[in-house]
């Protein structure tokens, strides 16, 4: 559920695409919002959230490697 402080920013669901660079340890090293014209407060919330995530890193053979992934958030003010 989204905090009520976001209610003034949108009244219907918003989709936010974020490109993440995940390092060989599974940590997010870079995150960029790809969705154009997004309210800055929503963009910051999406970026702040993703930077806390951990992933199982991609592998080349038996070795973990850095990779990029695009994540789509659905931000719904009614859920």
Secondary structure by P-SEA (a helix, b strand, c coil): ccccccccccccbbbbbbbbbbcccccccccccccccccaaaaaaaaaaaaaccccccccccbbbbbbbbbbbbbbccc
